[in-house]
């Protein structure tokens, strides 16, 4: 009986307490106090930088706002403090009220002490850690303020070189990391979106920001660099250099020197060495390389916009200005290496025009890499270029001896580039692709993850994530591959992640097969590419739709789609592998083996890829399949 009636007095107490809180207007006071506090703190944060307020002003206000809450509630209870009243209405003094307010004051003081201590020790973003290996730095694009001519391209060029230079000097000779510099691709989206510095710092997990400007001055340029605490907006130090017009090529060194001077001032003797790429004394050669980089970027934009003629014109112009820069300073490696990297740009244009990759294009790029390395054997850009081109040429060769030699040399080049490059993420990705092509999937996955972790904001991040999906899928780790696919699709809504969704639906049991979803993915992926490229892409995509139809229990439709895909296959789409997978899903092992045999006859290097192909999971352990691989291995 007591149990049944017990809660009633408690409920009555709660009701009376709530009624008393309402009568004393404590709840209303709480809402008013919180609202006003938030508005004051947000306003202070918004005006810290424009008004030049002290760096800790917002922190002090936030701590006082939190600590004042117990005192405000105690006063509201003891004195019926009303936010809409002209003044507090004091009640007769009593010991109970004095004790309540005294306790609230002590709680508030203790809260201030605890919060101040906690935030002082935990302010990682705005303090310099003792262990430099945890320091991360972002470099903002230089503000071009020139009135005489357009300084924009020069500022963009210097931004990239400054990031590269600071990355290089952040490592000692024994390769111990002292400072991690976020890549240009990681910073630009936040700058273009005009994100506040503290938000950028949180998103990129950086503790310091380097900013600056370049403006035309009498007879030269004025370069200003400043080191900023991103959380407070406080300028920790700044410096200005004047560079004469005839010393324009030395701007990279001037910027690096200025930034390093500020960093040394802030983090002591942490950075002891300078490792800078040798430059040029030719002002005109320097200007031409800047112009070439702008034209190269323009070719990418034109290609994305499906303006193939514009892309071709931009590439031709870039190559011509790099060649002129090389002629002006034949000992300068940079324009030679940049001409070599244009080979991959030309290959992309060929693909967009519906043509297969040309060996001649890549061989011209290889010649540029060799010339650059003959001038400077340890140039990591040229090593990375040569390693990449050798790996592509390996994919394009059918001679076993040439294939083995190219892959061995490509791996050596890429590993050397990783060791020497202060920003090795792209070199790591190239190396992981090479190892995957040799069937060394565990190594490829490990190095691919290193590539992603080295700098998750690199220009090639979508490709890096896609490769992690691909390697995981080939290793049979379907749930991991699905995670990488989902992560990539969320961060980078590009066509390649439509491809990975389709692959998961076609070759795994992670989700029910949906033909309608498969057709929609094909349409979205094709829509992202120029029309001439559709002929190469469509057969393989149709093959995956056929696989989805087979898994959905529609064998007749699956066979019809396979016939359609094979009829339009230009023999460059990988349709033979996809068709083999569809025939396996339809239970026709003999037809699958026939496709595998024809694929190996046409491209013997595929023998390293086929054992892990998700399309051929149904053939693993099949004696005939193993015999085919063995014959091609002899």
Secondary structure, DSSP 8 states (H G I E B T S, - for coil): -HHHHHHHHHHHHHHHHHHHHHHTTHHHHHHHHHHHHHHHHHHHHHHHHHHT--TTHHHHHHHHHHHHHHHHHHHHHHH---TTSSS-------HHHHHHHHHHHHHHHHHHHHHHHHHHHH-TTTS--SSGGG-EEEE---EE--SSS--HHHHHHHHHHHHHHHHHHTB-TT--B--EE--HHHHHHHHHTT--HHHHHHHHT-SEEEEEEEEEETTEEEEEEEEE-TTT--EEEEEEEEEEGGGGGGHHHHHHHHHHHHHHHHHTT-----------S-HHHHHHHHHHHHHHHHHHHHHHTT-HHHHHHHHHHHHHHHHHHHHH-TT-HHHHHHHHHHHHHHHHHHHHTT----HHHHHHHHHHHHHHHHH-TT-HHHHHHHHHHHHHHHHT---HHHHHHHHHHHHHHHHHHHHH-TTTHHHHHHHHHHHHHTT-HHHHHHHHHHHHHH-TTSTTHHHHHHHHHHHHHHTT-HHHHHHHHHHHHHH---HHHHHHHHHHHHH-SSS---HHHHHHHHHHHHHTS-HHHHHHHHHHHHHHHHHHHHHTT-HHHHHHHHHHHHHT--S-S-HHHHHHHHHHHTT-HHHHHHHHHHHHHH-GGGHHHHTT-GGGGGGTT-HHHHHHHHHHH-
